[in-house]
């Protein structure tokens, strides 16, 4: 099953999104929050993200959901630090909340990493009103 890592500049935001996503997840779904810095300040920490990716991996890959531009940079650095581990990791270009929920549902029914990423990215086009 594809794992999910939620990267936000705020640990509280990442944990809140994780809490919501767990409501949609299969019992063994790996969803980890990697928000904030190690000292709980605002920011993103590549080592924290790297460790979350490793923990979320069950062999089918990991999708990383990010909030703002510099979170992408930290996630890319984390992925570079994993080069020797041959993990399948993709950063989704998606809204962090809606994308995470969509990705969770897809991952929970056993979809592939590319399908999970595509569904998360499709959340960009979701409308809240008609």
N, C-alpha and C positions, 0 to 999 in steps of 0.2 A: 504494500500500500504506500502511495506517495506521502511523504511527510511534508509538513508545512511549518515554516519559520516566519514569524511576524516581527518585522523590524520597524520600530518607531523611535523617534527622538525622545519619547516619554515612556518610561517603564509602565506607568499607569495605563496609557493608551494601548500599548501592546498587550498587557494583561487583560484589559477590558475586551478587546477584540478576540483574544483567545477564549475568554469566558463565553462570549456569544457563539463562537465557532464550535466549541465543545458541545453545544446543544444540538448541533447538526451532525456530529461526528459519529462514526462507528466506534464501538467500545475500545478497540485497540489502535485507534487513529492517533498518530503522533503529531501534535500541534504544540509548538513551543514559542514563547514570547522572548524576544531578544531586544528589549527596549532600554533606552537610556544608557548611561555609562556604568561602569563597575561600581562607582561610588554613589550611584543613584541620581546623579545630576543629569541634566538634559544633554542629549547628544547621542551618537551611535558609536559602538565599540566593536571593531572588527574581530577581536578575540572572542567576545561574547557571542557574536553572530556565528563564528566558526564552530564554537563548541555546541551551539544550538543545532547547526546543520548536521554535525556528526551524531548528536543525540536523536534527531528526528529521522535519520536515515534507517530504513528497514530493508534496503536493497532495491527499491523501486524508484529511487530518486527523491529529491526534495525541491519544493517550490518555495522561493523566498518572496514574501510580500513586503513592500517598503512604502514609507509614507512620503518622504521628501527627497529631493535630488541628492543631498549628501549621504543619505541612507543607502542609495545605490552605490556610491563610491565605497562606503564601508563594506557593503555586501560583496562587491567585486573583489575587494582586498581579501576578505574572508575566504572567498572561493579560490583565489590565487594561493592562499596558504594551504589549501587542501589538495593541491596538484598531485602530490604523491599518494593520495588515497583513492584516486579513480572513482570519485562519487559523481553521480549525475545530479547536477544542481542547475536550476534555471531561476532567474529573477523575472517575476511577472510585471509587465508594464500595465498595472491595473490599479483601480482605486482600492486602498488598503482594506477598508471594511467590507464593502460589497464583494470585492474580489476574493477576499479570504473566505467569506461565507460560501460563495460559489465554488471555490476550489475545494473546500472541505467536503461539500456534498459530492462532487465528482470523485475525489480521492476515496471517500468512504464506500463508494460502490465499485472500486477497483479499477478506475480508469488509469491510463498511462500518464506519464509525466507530461508529455506534449498535450494530451487532452485536458489535463488539469490546468495547465498554463493557459491554453486557449480559452477555456471556460472562464478563468479568472479575468483574462484580458477582455473577454466579451462583456464583462460587467461595466465597462466604460460606457456602453450603449444602453444600459438599463435606465428606464424612466420611472420616476416616483409618482408621476401623475400622467394621465393620458391627455 
